[in-house]
Amino acid sequence: MINPNVDDTLPTKVQPPQKPETETNKRIGKRKRWLWIAGGVLFVLVAIATGAVAGYFSALQSRVQQERDQAKLEATTQFQLAVEDIEAGRYRTAQQRLEFVIETDPGFPGATEKLAEVLLELAMVSPPTAVVTPTPEFTPTPDLRGAEELFNHAHLLMRNREWSNAIATLDLIRQKDIAYRALEVDGLYYICLRFQGMEQISAQGNLEGGIYALALAEKFAPIDRDADGIRTWARLYLTGASFWEINWLKVLEYFSQIYPTIPNLRDGSGWTAAERYRIASIRYGDQLVQMGDYCAARDYYNTALAIGGDDQLAPTATAVQLLCAPPTATPPPATPTVPTEVVTPVTTPETETPQPESSPVP
């Protein structure tokens, strides 16, 4: 039976035919699979290579650290043996050990100082002996008696701590024969310049000359910690003094570092670090007073008075103290109030006034 409501002319929905898989599509699919496989293999290889490189550098770093530890251990052992050699008077052996320590670890604590002590002991105690240098046949032997005599004289001057004269004598040796005991003469130069620089800075107040002498000593060998420290303080002193009368705050900044450690360090003027710090505190306090900062000025005045008494500064400091913290007015004592006694009136009962009796009228 035919349904009259259905339109037979409408086509039914037909599924589109699927495209057959061609050879090109197959090749593209295979290529994509191979790319994924190759990418995975490459990732694995990169990961393996990265791990191998990281492991190599880790092992290399570990090996370098082991070598450093071994070198440090050996340097420590040689340093301890050098100290024993110094106590036993074996200065030549101690010198060799300390030179090995410095070569192995230039920053080894105390090695440079000990080497300087050993070189000084060798210069003071061990008299020099003539060294016979073999010469080729038919070559005349140079006359070293003049250089040898100067060498002995230099040792004598060093024993007397006449550093300038000893350096002048070493200069004569170099002028006479530059190759004569070159290493030993270099060591004597180092000792003389080092001690001369220290003495000029700490005892003579010749800061520029001391710094220059230590710089010359440094050309022969690294200077020790004590010499480098005194040179640093001298440089700070000169830098702080360069701001004198120009910037008192800068002067205080530099001399506040010097004063607690080396208060007696001085320059050619004869002013010590403590005195410069005291005067700079007063001058900067005066500037603060002019700016109206009385409390800060009071602190700087007190610092100056703590370094040294000053009769002229004391009244100023007292006045500034009063301006910083003026005394408050004391209130007058309160007058005690006497409590007034409250008198309660006593009420008496009313009494009747007696009336005279009236007599009867006759």
Secondary structure, DSSP 8 states (H G I E B T S, - for coil): ---TTS-TTS------------HHHHHHHHHHHHHHHHHHHHHHHHHHHHHHHHHHHHHHHHHHHHHHHHHHHHHHHHHHHHHHHHHHT-HHHHHHHHHHHHHH-TT-TTHHHHHHHHHHHHHHTS----------TT------HHHHHHHHHHHHHHHTT-HHHHHHHHHHHHHH-TTTTHHHHHHHHHHHHHHHHHHIIIII--HHHHHHHHHHHTTTS---HHHHHHHHHHHHHHHHHTTTTT-HHHHHHHHHHHTTT-TT-B-TT--BHHHHHHHHHHHHHHHHHHTT-HHHHHHHHHHHHHHS--TTHHHHHHHHHHHHS-------------------------------------
